[in-house]
Amino acid sequence: MKRLDNRLIGIDQGELVLFSDYEKGGEMWTGTGERTRRHSIHFAEAYRLPPMVHVSLSMWDTDSSTNARMEISAENITEIGFDCVFRTWADTRVARARMRWMSIGELAHEDDWDLY
């Protein structure tokens, strides 16, 4: 559990279309090539320390003749943003995917001192 030691708790959120490969015959739909997508997300305001980040799929459109194998994660979390990473593998064919994210953490206070 992460304890927040501050009256200034910030919550930021957003939604992002990760890709739409069906129309243009992209790699996620054809099942060949790079099967990972990475997007940088920037918070509306910097946190005091790296926040907790939650990511989830809000829409996925897959080929019904293959198994639906997907992983979504938040990586490289800093005070100013993070990378959203979507992965699939094997014969899975994904036409398009959308994700939602939420971050919760401490905001800086105007009385905070940076001594060193």
RANOR-V260878 format. One record per residue. RES is the residue in one small letter. PSI is psi in degrees with one decimal (* if undefined). NEAR is the number of other ideal C-beta (glycine too) atoms within 10 Angstrom. Layout:
res;psi;near
RES;PSI;NEAR
RES;PSI;NEAR
//
This chain:
res;psi;near
m;140.3;3
k;122.6;11
r;135.1;6
l;115.2;16
d;64.0;8
n;143.9;15
r;-19.1;8
l;88.9;14
i;126.1;12
g;141.3;19
i;125.7;10
d;154.5;18
q;163.3;12
g;177.3;14
e;146.7;10
l;132.5;16
v;117.4;12
l;-43.3;22
f;162.4;19
s;87.0;16
d;-10.7;19
y;-49.2;16
e;-35.7;9
k;9.0;8
g;38.6;8
g;172.1;18
e;-34.9;16
m;-32.8;26
w;-39.8;20
t;-21.0;11
g;16.9;16
t;158.9;9
g;-157.4;8
e;125.5;9
r;23.5;17
t;139.3;12
r;136.5;20
r;130.5;13
h;136.0;15
s;131.2;10
i;133.0;19
h;130.7;12
f;155.3;20
a;-29.0;9
e;146.1;11
a;142.2;15
y;163.2;23
r;-41.0;17
l;165.1;14
p;128.9;17
p;173.7;25
m;137.1;14
v;133.2;20
h;130.8;12
v;148.7;20
s;155.1;9
l;130.9;14
s;-12.5;14
m;137.5;12
w;142.1;17
d;108.1;14
t;161.3;19
d;128.3;15
s;-10.2;6
s;-1.0;7
t;163.6;14
n;145.1;13
a;98.8;12
r;115.0;14
m;149.4;17
e;135.9;11
i;136.7;18
s;161.8;12
a;125.4;17
e;161.0;11
n;48.1;12
i;125.9;17
t;-176.1;14
e;-21.9;16
i;-9.1;13
g;-168.3;18
f;170.7;22
d;128.9;14
c;127.7;23
v;127.2;18
f;131.7;23
r;145.2;14
t;169.6;24
w;177.3;12
a;-135.9;9
d;6.6;11
t;134.0;17
r;119.8;19
v;121.5;27
a;-46.5;16
r;158.6;18
a;147.1;23
r;145.5;15
m;155.0;23
r;150.4;15
w;155.3;21
m;137.3;14
s;142.3;23
i;127.5;16
g;-179.0;23
e;135.8;21
l;155.7;19
a;151.3;16
h;146.1;11
e;-21.7;5
d;-1.1;5
d;136.2;11
w;140.7;6
d;92.1;5
l;-33.9;3
y;*;3
//
